[in-house]
Amino acid sequence: MTYSQNWDLDSIFPGGVNSPELAQKLELLKDQIKTFAAAVANYDVTADDADFNNFVSLTNQAQTVEAGLLQVGVFITALMSDDFTNTSLSAKASEIDALGASYAKPRSQFKKLLATIDDATWTRVLAVPALQAIDFSLNEMRQEANELLDDTTEELLTQLGLDGINAWSSHYDTIAAGLTMPFTDEKGETTTISAGQALNHLEGYPDPQVRANLLAGYENMWGQADGLVADTLNHLAGFRLTDYKAHGVTDFLKKPLELNRMSQATLDTMWQVVSDNKEMLTKYFARKAQLMGKQTLGFQDIYAPVHVGEFTSEDLSYDDAAEFIMANFAQFSPKMAALAKTAFEKRWIESENRPGKQPGGYMESVPELGESRIFLTFTGSQNDAATIAHELGHAFHSSVLTDLPFWRGNYAMNVAETASTFAELVVNDAKVKAATNDAEKVTLLDAKLNNPVAMFMNIHARYLFETKFYKLRQEKVLTPDELNTLMDEAQHEAFANSLDTYHPHFWASKLHFYIDSVPFYNFPYTFGYLFSLGIYAKAQTTDNFEDQYIALLRDTANMSTEELAQKHLGVDLTQPDFWQAGADLVAKDITEFLALTEQFV
């Protein structure tokens, strides 16, 4: 079957940014926000009935507004990703941001309302059947109320954020959208490519000299913009730190940990196990360099494909990738396969390789339709199938929550990355098992090992950089040279000094550092990867895995991360055993890779 590589956005709001339905939705949201604000202001728990129906109504109104805001936000984000250089879309995005800001005040007042209810009455409220599915969310909001400032100050901070942290995040998109660089292929033909296209080439172009030239050109491109980008990063972080300070928060990791519902002890244990297991990856790098005819790998080589013997990797068609994903999802979960089939057939995925698209990829839920939309760029490499599977894993996670209240879909990033990485593991393992000879198996194992390299090294470097950056940013504004030094040091440590070329402007090129809504967009990836390894191991020895897996996913916004792991996996995340078991699975793949490649060096 032939699948479209362009997504369907008209089923969300027909007609693009000027859609009459979008305009009507925005007006409806304005009215709903006003209605909710009035209801919160007038609510008196002592005047509510025995079933707390008015309180239940408040929770329903809040979730309706938040689902609507997400729906319009996803739509405008999709349009901007699709046409990254179209600056006319930013006005509509700003309008939607302002609408979201207008909801911040009544939502803050709602949280404060929860904190005013005495404990005995609160226990009775949570006992109401209609609220039991969201009791964790309500308790979480009640706790958050303790850190809120007065309504006027909270509203002021929100409004300032529109031209502060939100604006700086958008400003980064504007900078990245305008960047281009010359690209010369192995035939000597030169074209002009966007930052997004350059990144796609950098992570998988087969010719080693072209890759080396790409990294140099990529560094130069970002270097020419690093003054603007450094301003952006400094001011974005500065706003965030000021906001923390206003709320009495002095530890810049407190909010990221709270957002991921995990403890510092869990985070520290995970990184310690990662650090303790670097040696296996440096051995893999050394062998990969041998296979490439090099003394040492450069940063541009870490994800590059390895070809040995007479095996030549051929480009993968999008249709073949789709069929392979669906067939192998079905081996673990027919429901995952069915969801993937729907996504391909109903055009939930934008994957066309063309200029003007945003770099990277993502999945967003479309809550009012019970659907998802996936954005990526498919180039035909073997890694692209895993990328699609990754985003479909996110979509499956969202799909199993559609019958639950909206707040039950508010799962943290670390467990979100669990479902996506699990799906990626399924596809990567299937490719390795399907290999017909040792040479092909080496190539596919190498592709599979991209994940632990990313999680143990690249993501670790991001975390080390961001930790040092935020510590210093509390005292001063950092120059581009200082940021380059921080990134260079972080990469040397994270990659265990195993490369001969690094990417000091990575801080400038990586979108994740500039996302306003998620601080420390890094450690949740490593968490999700290692957590998914434990789930994947269980899947291979469990008869009713699908039911157990879905039960875990449905609980992801209903308890802390540590409670989730204890309930569904019976493990303590603050102890190294669980994390080491995941690292041991990686070591098994590396051992096989080293054994298989002996014949090719």
DAPE-V883945 format. One record per residue. N is the residue number from 1. RES is the residue in one small letter. OMEGA is omega in whole degrees, 0 to 359 (* if undefined). BURIAL is b if it has 16 or more other C-alpha atoms within 10 Angstrom, else e. D_LAST is the distance of its C-alpha to the last C-alpha in Angstrom with 1 decimal. Layout:
# DAPE-V883945
n=(N & N)
res=(RES & RES)
omega=(OMEGA & OMEGA)
burial=(BURIAL & BURIAL)
d_last=(D_LAST & D_LAST)
This chain:
# DAPE-V883945
n=(1 & 2 & 3 & 4 & 5 & 6 & 7 & 8 & 9 & 10 & 11 & 12 & 13 & 14 & 15 & 16 & 17 & 18 & 19 & 20 & 21 & 22 & 23 & 24 & 25 & 26 & 27 & 28 & 29 & 30 & 31 & 32 & 33 & 34 & 35 & 36 & 37 & 38 & 39 & 40 & 41 & 42 & 43 & 44 & 45 & 46 & 47 & 48 & 49 & 50 & 51 & 52 & 53 & 54 & 55 & 56 & 57 & 58 & 59 & 60 & 61 & 62 & 63 & 64 & 65 & 66 & 67 & 68 & 69 & 70 & 71 & 72 & 73 & 74 & 75 & 76 & 77 & 78 & 79 & 80 & 81 & 82 & 83 & 84 & 85 & 86 & 87 & 88 & 89 & 90 & 91 & 92 & 93 & 94 & 95 & 96 & 97 & 98 & 99 & 100 & 101 & 102 & 103 & 104 & 105 & 106 & 107 & 108 & 109 & 110 & 111 & 112 & 113 & 114 & 115 & 116 & 117 & 118 & 119 & 120 & 121 & 122 & 123 & 124 & 125 & 126 & 127 & 128 & 129 & 130 & 131 & 132 & 133 & 134 & 135 & 136 & 137 & 138 & 139 & 140 & 141 & 142 & 143 & 144 & 145 & 146 & 147 & 148 & 149 & 150 & 151 & 152 & 153 & 154 & 155 & 156 & 157 & 158 & 159 & 160 & 161 & 162 & 163 & 164 & 165 & 166 & 167 & 168 & 169 & 170 & 171 & 172 & 173 & 174 & 175 & 176 & 177 & 178 & 179 & 180 & 181 & 182 & 183 & 184 & 185 & 186 & 187 & 188 & 189 & 190 & 191 & 192 & 193 & 194 & 195 & 196 & 197 & 198 & 199 & 200 & 201 & 202 & 203 & 204 & 205 & 206 & 207 & 208 & 209 & 210 & 211 & 212 & 213 & 214 & 215 & 216 & 217 & 218 & 219 & 220 & 221 & 222 & 223 & 224 & 225 & 226 & 227 & 228 & 229 & 230 & 231 & 232 & 233 & 234 & 235 & 236 & 237 & 238 & 239 & 240 & 241 & 242 & 243 & 244 & 245 & 246 & 247 & 248 & 249 & 250 & 251 & 252 & 253 & 254 & 255 & 256 & 257 & 258 & 259 & 260 & 261 & 262 & 263 & 264 & 265 & 266 & 267 & 268 & 269 & 270 & 271 & 272 & 273 & 274 & 275 & 276 & 277 & 278 & 279 & 280 & 281 & 282 & 283 & 284 & 285 & 286 & 287 & 288 & 289 & 290 & 291 & 292 & 293 & 294 & 295 & 296 & 297 & 298 & 299 & 300 & 301 & 302 & 303 & 304 & 305 & 306 & 307 & 308 & 309 & 310 & 311 & 312 & 313 & 314 & 315 & 316 & 317 & 318 & 319 & 320 & 321 & 322 & 323 & 324 & 325 & 326 & 327 & 328 & 329 & 330 & 331 & 332 & 333 & 334 & 335 & 336 & 337 & 338 & 339 & 340 & 341 & 342 & 343 & 344 & 345 & 346 & 347 & 348 & 349 & 350 & 351 & 352 & 353 & 354 & 355 & 356 & 357 & 358 & 359 & 360 & 361 & 362 & 363 & 364 & 365 & 366 & 367 & 368 & 369 & 370 & 371 & 372 & 373 & 374 & 375 & 376 & 377 & 378 & 379 & 380 & 381 & 382 & 383 & 384 & 385 & 386 & 387 & 388 & 389 & 390 & 391 & 392 & 393 & 394 & 395 & 396 & 397 & 398 & 399 & 400 & 401 & 402 & 403 & 404 & 405 & 406 & 407 & 408 & 409 & 410 & 411 & 412 & 413 & 414 & 415 & 416 & 417 & 418 & 419 & 420 & 421 & 422 & 423 & 424 & 425 & 426 & 427 & 428 & 429 & 430 & 431 & 432 & 433 & 434 & 435 & 436 & 437 & 438 & 439 & 440 & 441 & 442 & 443 & 444 & 445 & 446 & 447 & 448 & 449 & 450 & 451 & 452 & 453 & 454 & 455 & 456 & 457 & 458 & 459 & 460 & 461 & 462 & 463 & 464 & 465 & 466 & 467 & 468 & 469 & 470 & 471 & 472 & 473 & 474 & 475 & 476 & 477 & 478 & 479 & 480 & 481 & 482 & 483 & 484 & 485 & 486 & 487 & 488 & 489 & 490 & 491 & 492 & 493 & 494 & 495 & 496 & 497 & 498 & 499 & 500 & 501 & 502 & 503 & 504 & 505 & 506 & 507 & 508 & 509 & 510 & 511 & 512 & 513 & 514 & 515 & 516 & 517 & 518 & 519 & 520 & 521 & 522 & 523 & 524 & 525 & 526 & 527 & 528 & 529 & 530 & 531 & 532 & 533 & 534 & 535 & 536 & 537 & 538 & 539 & 540 & 541 & 542 & 543 & 544 & 545 & 546 & 547 & 548 & 549 & 550 & 551 & 552 & 553 & 554 & 555 & 556 & 557 & 558 & 559 & 560 & 561 & 562 & 563 & 564 & 565 & 566 & 567 & 568 & 569 & 570 & 571 & 572 & 573 & 574 & 575 & 576 & 577 & 578 & 579 & 580 & 581 & 582 & 583 & 584 & 585 & 586 & 587 & 588 & 589 & 590 & 591 & 592 & 593 & 594 & 595 & 596 & 597 & 598 & 599 & 600 & 601)
res=(m & t & y & s & q & n & w & d & l & d & s & i & f & p & g & g & v & n & s & p & e & l & a & q & k & l & e & l & l & k & d & q & i & k & t & f & a & a & a & v & a & n & y & d & v & t & a & d & d & a & d & f & n & n & f & v & s & l & t & n & q & a & q & t & v & e & a & g & l & l & q & v & g & v & f & i & t & a & l & m & s & d & d & f & t & n & t & s & l & s & a & k & a & s & e & i & d & a & l & g & a & s & y & a & k & p & r & s & q & f & k & k & l & l & a & t & i & d & d & a & t & w & t & r & v & l & a & v & p & a & l & q & a & i & d & f & s & l & n & e & m & r & q & e & a & n & e & l & l & d & d & t & t & e & e & l & l & t & q & l & g & l & d & g & i & n & a & w & s & s & h & y & d & t & i & a & a & g & l & t & m & p & f & t & d & e & k & g & e & t & t & t & i & s & a & g & q & a & l & n & h & l & e & g & y & p & d & p & q & v & r & a & n & l & l & a & g & y & e & n & m & w & g & q & a & d & g & l & v & a & d & t & l & n & h & l & a & g & f & r & l & t & d & y & k & a & h & g & v & t & d & f & l & k & k & p & l & e & l & n & r & m & s & q & a & t & l & d & t & m & w & q & v & v & s & d & n & k & e & m & l & t & k & y & f & a & r & k & a & q & l & m & g & k & q & t & l & g & f & q & d & i & y & a & p & v & h & v & g & e & f & t & s & e & d & l & s & y & d & d & a & a & e & f & i & m & a & n & f & a & q & f & s & p & k & m & a & a & l & a & k & t & a & f & e & k & r & w & i & e & s & e & n & r & p & g & k & q & p & g & g & y & m & e & s & v & p & e & l & g & e & s & r & i & f & l & t & f & t & g & s & q & n & d & a & a & t & i & a & h & e & l & g & h & a & f & h & s & s & v & l & t & d & l & p & f & w & r & g & n & y & a & m & n & v & a & e & t & a & s & t & f & a & e & l & v & v & n & d & a & k & v & k & a & a & t & n & d & a & e & k & v & t & l & l & d & a & k & l & n & n & p & v & a & m & f & m & n & i & h & a & r & y & l & f & e & t & k & f & y & k & l & r & q & e & k & v & l & t & p & d & e & l & n & t & l & m & d & e & a & q & h & e & a & f & a & n & s & l & d & t & y & h & p & h & f & w & a & s & k & l & h & f & y & i & d & s & v & p & f & y & n & f & p & y & t & f & g & y & l & f & s & l & g & i & y & a & k & a & q & t & t & d & n & f & e & d & q & y & i & a & l & l & r & d & t & a & n & m & s & t & e & e & l & a & q & k & h & l & g & v & d & l & t & q & p & d & f & w & q & a & g & a & d & l & v & a & k & d & i & t & e & f & l & a & l & t & e & q & f & v)
omega=(178 & 181 & 178 & 177 & 177 & 184 & 178 & 176 & 181 & 178 & 174 & 173 & 182 & 173 & 176 & 188 & 180 & 181 & 175 & 179 & 176 & 179 & 179 & 180 & 180 & 177 & 178 & 180 & 177 & 180 & 181 & 178 & 178 & 179 & 179 & 180 & 180 & 181 & 178 & 182 & 184 & 186 & 176 & 185 & 181 & 180 & 180 & 180 & 185 & 180 & 179 & 183 & 179 & 177 & 177 & 178 & 178 & 181 & 179 & 178 & 181 & 181 & 176 & 179 & 184 & 176 & 179 & 178 & 177 & 181 & 181 & 178 & 178 & 182 & 183 & 176 & 179 & 179 & 181 & 178 & 181 & 185 & 193 & 183 & 182 & 184 & 180 & 180 & 185 & 180 & 179 & 177 & 179 & 178 & 179 & 176 & 180 & 178 & 177 & 179 & 180 & 178 & 185 & 182 & 178 & 177 & 176 & 178 & 177 & 178 & 180 & 177 & 180 & 182 & 180 & 181 & 182 & 187 & 181 & 179 & 179 & 178 & 178 & 179 & 184 & 178 & 179 & 183 & 183 & 183 & 187 & 180 & 182 & 183 & 178 & 179 & 181 & 177 & 179 & 180 & 178 & 177 & 180 & 182 & 182 & 181 & 183 & 176 & 179 & 188 & 182 & 180 & 179 & 179 & 179 & 179 & 179 & 180 & 177 & 179 & 180 & 178 & 178 & 186 & 179 & 182 & 179 & 176 & 178 & 180 & 177 & 178 & 180 & 179 & 183 & 182 & 184 & 184 & 174 & 177 & 176 & 179 & 179 & 182 & 184 & 178 & 180 & 180 & 185 & 175 & 176 & 182 & 179 & 177 & 180 & 178 & 179 & 179 & 179 & 178 & 184 & 185 & 182 & 183 & 188 & 185 & 186 & 181 & 177 & 178 & 180 & 178 & 178 & 181 & 178 & 178 & 179 & 176 & 181 & 180 & 180 & 177 & 179 & 181 & 191 & 175 & 178 & 183 & 178 & 175 & 182 & 182 & 180 & 183 & 175 & 179 & 179 & 178 & 182 & 180 & 177 & 177 & 177 & 183 & 179 & 181 & 176 & 181 & 181 & 179 & 185 & 176 & 183 & 182 & 177 & 179 & 178 & 179 & 180 & 177 & 180 & 184 & 175 & 180 & 178 & 181 & 181 & 180 & 180 & 182 & 178 & 178 & 177 & 181 & 181 & 185 & 180 & 188 & 182 & 180 & 176 & 174 & 177 & 179 & 181 & 179 & 180 & 178 & 177 & 182 & 179 & 180 & 182 & 174 & 184 & 176 & 168 & 181 & 182 & 184 & 193 & 178 & 182 & 181 & 175 & 177 & 181 & 178 & 181 & 181 & 175 & 180 & 179 & 176 & 181 & 176 & 180 & 181 & 179 & 178 & 180 & 182 & 180 & 180 & 183 & 181 & 184 & 170 & 184 & 180 & 181 & 183 & 175 & 180 & 174 & 180 & 180 & 178 & 179 & 179 & 178 & 182 & 179 & 186 & 182 & 175 & 174 & 191 & 171 & 186 & 185 & 178 & 182 & 177 & 173 & 179 & 175 & 174 & 173 & 181 & 180 & 170 & 175 & 176 & 173 & 198 & 184 & 176 & 185 & 183 & 174 & 169 & 185 & 181 & 175 & 175 & 182 & 182 & 180 & 178 & 179 & 181 & 184 & 178 & 178 & 178 & 178 & 179 & 179 & 182 & 176 & 174 & 174 & 182 & 178 & 177 & 180 & 186 & 182 & 181 & 189 & 179 & 181 & 176 & 185 & 182 & 177 & 175 & 182 & 181 & 185 & 184 & 184 & 178 & 173 & 180 & 176 & 181 & 182 & 181 & 175 & 180 & 178 & 178 & 180 & 183 & 181 & 179 & 180 & 179 & 180 & 182 & 182 & 181 & 184 & 178 & 184 & 182 & 178 & 182 & 177 & 180 & 183 & 174 & 177 & 178 & 179 & 182 & 173 & 183 & 178 & 175 & 179 & 188 & 183 & 187 & 183 & 180 & 177 & 178 & 179 & 180 & 179 & 178 & 186 & 177 & 179 & 180 & 182 & 177 & 180 & 183 & 175 & 184 & 186 & 171 & 183 & 178 & 175 & 179 & 179 & 178 & 176 & 180 & 178 & 181 & 179 & 178 & 180 & 180 & 177 & 180 & 185 & 179 & 175 & 177 & 187 & 182 & 175 & 177 & 180 & 186 & 186 & 178 & 178 & 178 & 181 & 188 & 187 & 181 & 187 & 179 & 188 & 178 & 187 & 187 & 186 & 174 & 180 & 178 & 183 & 187 & 177 & 178 & 180 & 176 & 183 & 180 & 182 & 177 & 181 & 176 & 177 & 178 & 181 & 178 & 179 & 182 & 184 & 180 & 184 & 181 & 183 & 185 & 185 & 180 & 180 & 180 & 179 & 178 & 177 & 181 & 181 & 179 & 190 & 176 & 188 & 179 & 177 & 179 & 180 & 178 & 179 & 180 & 180 & 183 & 190 & 180 & 180 & 182 & 177 & 185 & 179 & 178 & 186 & 187 & 182 & 182 & 180 & 178 & 176 & 178 & 179 & 176 & 176 & 180 & 179 & 178 & 181 & 177 & 178 & 179 & 181 & 180 & 182 & 186 & 178 & 183 & 186 & 180 & *)
burial=(e & e & b & b & b & e & b & b & b & e & e & b & b & e & e & e & b & e & e & e & e & b & e & e & b & b & e & e & b & b & e & b & b & e & e & b & b & e & b & b & e & e & e & e & b & e & e & e & e & e & e & b & e & b & b & e & e & b & b & b & b & b & e & b & b & b & b & b & b & b & b & b & b & b & b & b & b & b & b & b & b & b & b & b & b & e & e & e & b & e & e & e & b & b & e & b & b & b & b & b & b & b & b & b & b & b & b & b & b & b & b & b & b & b & b & e & b & e & e & e & e & e & e & e & b & b & e & b & e & b & b & e & b & b & b & b & b & b & b & e & b & b & e & e & b & e & e & b & b & e & e & e & e & b & b & e & b & b & b & e & b & b & e & b & b & b & b & b & b & b & b & b & b & b & b & b & b & e & b & b & b & e & b & b & b & e & e & e & e & e & e & e & b & b & b & b & b & b & b & b & b & b & b & b & b & b & e & b & e & b & b & b & b & b & b & e & b & b & b & e & b & b & b & e & b & b & e & b & b & b & b & b & b & b & b & b & b & b & b & b & b & e & b & b & e & b & e & e & e & e & e & b & e & e & e & b & b & e & e & b & b & b & b & e & e & b & b & e & b & b & b & e & b & b & b & e & b & b & e & b & b & b & e & b & b & b & b & b & b & b & b & b & e & e & e & b & b & b & b & b & b & b & b & b & b & b & b & b & e & e & e & e & b & e & e & b & e & b & e & e & b & b & b & b & b & b & b & b & b & e & e & b & b & e & b & b & b & e & b & b & b & e & b & b & e & e & b & b & b & b & b & b & e & e & b & b & b & b & b & b & b & b & b & b & b & b & b & e & e & e & b & b & b & b & b & b & b & b & b & e & b & b & b & b & b & b & b & b & b & b & b & b & b & b & b & b & b & b & b & b & b & b & e & e & b & b & b & b & b & e & b & b & b & b & b & b & b & b & b & b & b & b & b & b & b & b & b & b & e & b & b & b & e & e & e & e & e & b & b & b & b & b & b & b & b & b & b & b & b & e & b & b & b & b & b & b & b & b & b & b & b & b & b & b & b & b & b & e & b & b & e & e & b & e & e & e & b & b & e & b & e & e & b & b & e & b & b & b & b & b & b & b & b & b & b & e & e & b & b & e & b & b & b & b & b & b & b & b & b & e & b & b & b & b & b & b & e & e & b & b & b & b & b & b & b & b & b & b & b & b & b & b & b & b & b & b & e & e & b & e & e & e & e & e & b & b & e & b & b & b & e & b & b & b & b & b & b & b & b & b & b & b & b & b & b & e & e & e & b & e & b & b & b & b & e & b & e & b & b & b & b & b & b & e & e & b & b & e & b & b & e & e & b & b & e & e & b & e & e & e & e)
d_last=(40.9 & 40.7 & 40.7 & 42.0 & 39.8 & 42.9 & 44.6 & 48.3 & 50.1 & 53.6 & 53.8 & 53.9 & 56.3 & 57.0 & 57.4 & 54.8 & 55.9 & 59.5 & 59.8 & 63.3 & 61.9 & 59.8 & 62.9 & 64.9 & 62.2 & 62.3 & 66.1 & 66.0 & 63.6 & 66.0 & 68.8 & 66.8 & 65.9 & 69.5 & 70.6 & 68.1 & 69.2 & 72.8 & 72.1 & 70.3 & 73.1 & 75.7 & 74.1 & 76.0 & 74.5 & 77.9 & 79.3 & 76.6 & 77.5 & 76.5 & 73.3 & 72.4 & 72.2 & 72.5 & 69.5 & 67.5 & 68.5 & 67.2 & 63.7 & 63.7 & 64.8 & 62.1 & 59.3 & 60.8 & 60.7 & 57.1 & 55.8 & 57.6 & 56.3 & 52.7 & 53.4 & 54.6 & 51.9 & 49.1 & 50.8 & 51.1 & 47.6 & 46.3 & 48.4 & 47.0 & 43.4 & 44.0 & 45.6 & 44.3 & 46.1 & 49.5 & 51.4 & 54.5 & 53.0 & 53.1 & 56.9 & 56.7 & 53.9 & 56.2 & 59.1 & 57.1 & 56.0 & 59.7 & 60.7 & 58.2 & 59.6 & 63.1 & 62.0 & 60.7 & 64.2 & 65.5 & 62.3 & 62.6 & 66.3 & 65.3 & 63.0 & 65.8 & 68.1 & 66.0 & 66.3 & 70.1 & 70.4 & 71.4 & 69.2 & 71.6 & 71.9 & 68.2 & 67.7 & 70.1 & 68.4 & 65.0 & 66.7 & 67.6 & 65.7 & 64.8 & 63.0 & 61.1 & 58.0 & 57.8 & 59.2 & 55.9 & 55.9 & 59.6 & 59.1 & 56.2 & 58.4 & 61.3 & 59.2 & 58.0 & 61.6 & 62.1 & 60.0 & 61.7 & 64.1 & 67.4 & 67.4 & 68.3 & 65.4 & 62.9 & 64.0 & 63.9 & 60.3 & 59.3 & 61.1 & 59.6 & 56.2 & 56.7 & 56.8 & 54.6 & 51.4 & 51.6 & 52.2 & 49.5 & 47.0 & 48.3 & 48.3 & 44.5 & 44.2 & 46.5 & 44.3 & 41.0 & 42.7 & 43.7 & 40.4 & 38.5 & 36.0 & 34.9 & 31.6 & 30.0 & 27.5 & 24.9 & 27.9 & 29.9 & 32.4 & 33.9 & 35.6 & 37.1 & 35.7 & 37.0 & 35.5 & 34.7 & 32.9 & 31.0 & 29.8 & 28.7 & 26.6 & 25.2 & 23.8 & 22.0 & 22.1 & 19.0 & 19.2 & 17.9 & 20.7 & 23.2 & 22.2 & 22.6 & 25.9 & 26.9 & 26.6 & 28.6 & 31.1 & 31.3 & 32.0 & 34.6 & 36.3 & 36.7 & 37.6 & 40.5 & 41.8 & 41.0 & 44.7 & 45.9 & 43.1 & 43.7 & 47.4 & 46.6 & 44.4 & 46.8 & 49.9 & 48.3 & 47.4 & 50.7 & 52.6 & 50.8 & 51.4 & 55.0 & 55.4 & 53.9 & 56.3 & 59.3 & 58.5 & 58.2 & 54.5 & 53.0 & 49.5 & 47.4 & 45.2 & 48.2 & 48.5 & 44.8 & 44.9 & 48.2 & 46.9 & 44.0 & 46.5 & 44.4 & 45.0 & 43.6 & 42.7 & 40.5 & 38.8 & 38.3 & 36.9 & 34.4 & 33.1 & 33.0 & 30.8 & 28.5 & 28.4 & 27.8 & 24.6 & 22.8 & 20.3 & 18.5 & 18.0 & 16.9 & 14.0 & 13.2 & 13.6 & 11.4 & 8.4 & 9.8 & 10.2 & 6.6 & 6.3 & 9.6 & 9.1 & 11.5 & 12.6 & 14.5 & 15.6 & 19.1 & 21.7 & 21.3 & 17.7 & 18.2 & 19.5 & 17.7 & 16.1 & 12.4 & 11.9 & 9.2 & 10.1 & 13.8 & 15.0 & 17.1 & 18.9 & 22.6 & 25.2 & 27.2 & 30.9 & 33.2 & 35.1 & 32.1 & 31.0 & 34.5 & 34.7 & 31.4 & 32.6 & 36.0 & 34.8 & 32.6 & 35.1 & 37.5 & 35.5 & 36.3 & 39.5 & 41.6 & 43.3 & 40.1 & 39.5 & 43.1 & 42.9 & 39.9 & 41.8 & 44.7 & 42.7 & 41.2 & 44.5 & 46.8 & 44.8 & 44.0 & 40.8 & 40.4 & 36.9 & 37.6 & 35.3 & 37.9 & 39.1 & 41.5 & 40.1 & 39.5 & 35.9 & 34.4 & 35.8 & 38.2 & 40.5 & 44.3 & 46.9 & 50.0 & 52.3 & 55.5 & 53.8 & 51.6 & 48.6 & 45.5 & 44.1 & 40.4 & 39.1 & 35.6 & 34.0 & 31.9 & 29.5 & 27.8 & 24.5 & 23.2 & 24.1 & 27.7 & 28.5 & 27.8 & 30.0 & 32.8 & 32.5 & 32.7 & 35.9 & 37.3 & 36.9 & 39.2 & 41.6 & 41.7 & 42.5 & 45.4 & 46.6 & 47.3 & 49.6 & 51.8 & 54.6 & 54.8 & 56.6 & 54.9 & 54.3 & 52.2 & 49.6 & 49.4 & 46.3 & 44.2 & 41.0 & 38.9 & 40.0 & 39.8 & 36.1 & 35.9 & 36.9 & 34.7 & 31.6 & 32.4 & 32.7 & 29.4 & 27.8 & 29.5 & 28.0 & 24.4 & 24.4 & 26.0 & 23.3 & 20.6 & 22.9 & 23.6 & 20.1 & 20.3 & 16.7 & 13.4 & 12.1 & 15.4 & 15.4 & 12.3 & 14.2 & 17.4 & 16.4 & 15.1 & 18.6 & 20.3 & 18.9 & 20.6 & 23.8 & 23.1 & 21.7 & 25.0 & 27.2 & 25.9 & 25.1 & 26.7 & 29.9 & 30.1 & 30.1 & 32.9 & 34.9 & 34.5 & 35.6 & 38.5 & 39.7 & 39.9 & 41.4 & 44.1 & 45.0 & 45.5 & 47.1 & 49.9 & 50.9 & 50.2 & 48.7 & 45.2 & 44.4 & 41.3 & 39.9 & 40.5 & 38.8 & 35.8 & 35.6 & 36.0 & 33.2 & 30.9 & 31.7 & 31.2 & 27.8 & 26.7 & 28.1 & 26.9 & 23.3 & 23.4 & 22.9 & 19.3 & 19.6 & 20.4 & 22.8 & 25.3 & 28.1 & 31.4 & 33.5 & 32.2 & 35.6 & 37.2 & 35.0 & 34.9 & 37.9 & 37.9 & 39.4 & 42.4 & 43.4 & 47.0 & 47.3 & 44.3 & 43.7 & 40.2 & 38.5 & 35.3 & 35.4 & 36.7 & 33.3 & 31.5 & 34.5 & 34.4 & 30.7 & 31.0 & 34.4 & 33.1 & 30.4 & 33.3 & 35.2 & 32.3 & 31.9 & 35.6 & 35.6 & 33.6 & 36.1 & 39.4 & 41.6 & 43.6 & 40.8 & 42.1 & 45.5 & 44.1 & 41.7 & 44.5 & 46.8 & 44.3 & 44.0 & 47.8 & 48.2 & 45.9 & 48.8 & 51.2 & 50.0 & 47.9 & 44.2 & 44.6 & 47.3 & 45.3 & 42.4 & 45.0 & 46.9 & 44.2 & 41.3 & 43.3 & 41.2 & 42.1 & 40.0 & 41.2 & 39.3 & 35.6 & 35.1 & 34.9 & 32.5 & 30.2 & 30.2 & 28.8 & 26.1 & 25.2 & 24.6 & 22.1 & 20.4 & 20.3 & 18.3 & 15.8 & 15.5 & 14.9 & 12.3 & 10.3 & 11.0 & 10.2 & 6.7 & 5.8 & 5.9 & 3.8 & 0.0)
